[in-house]
Amino acid sequence: MRFTPKLIVATMSNNVSRIDQAAAASLPDMPGALDYLKTYPKANISYVARRFHVHRRTLSNHRDGRSKLVGKKLNGGHNKIMKSEYTQAIFLYIENQAHAGFAATKEMIQGVIGYLLAQEEPPRPMPSIN
């Protein structure tokens, strides 16, 4: 089966939705943990941290208002080339190629990235090989 850019995008979008559903159960949920602690203030902090997949010390700091990010303006992150969904899709494409017995080359991956960026509004230019 020959992979065309449209087929690659269709395959990647199907796989990304499956990954999002599977990974959602194991993602850290700091807001959920803080809400739980507000509802149950006597709950064991270690138990809540394990249940919501967050670090115990970080949860404790957030609860007590000692977080480094509380009240701080976040800077940076404006130079990202791709959306996080695209990154997940690229990894899935590489994995699918490996399972099919074909190693994905740099040129193949760059072609897929270029195609994804060209589909955006407005179309974005092809990134460098780096």
HELIX and SHEET records of a PDB file:
HELIX    1   1 PRO A    5  ALA A   24  1                                  20    
HELIX    2   2 MET A   30  THR A   39  1                                  10    
HELIX    3   3 ILE A   45  ARG A   51  1                                   7    
HELIX    4   4 ARG A   56  ASP A   64  1                                   9    
HELIX    5   5 SER A   84  ALA A  100  1                                  17    
HELIX    6   6 LYS A  106  ALA A  118  1                                  13    
END                                                                             
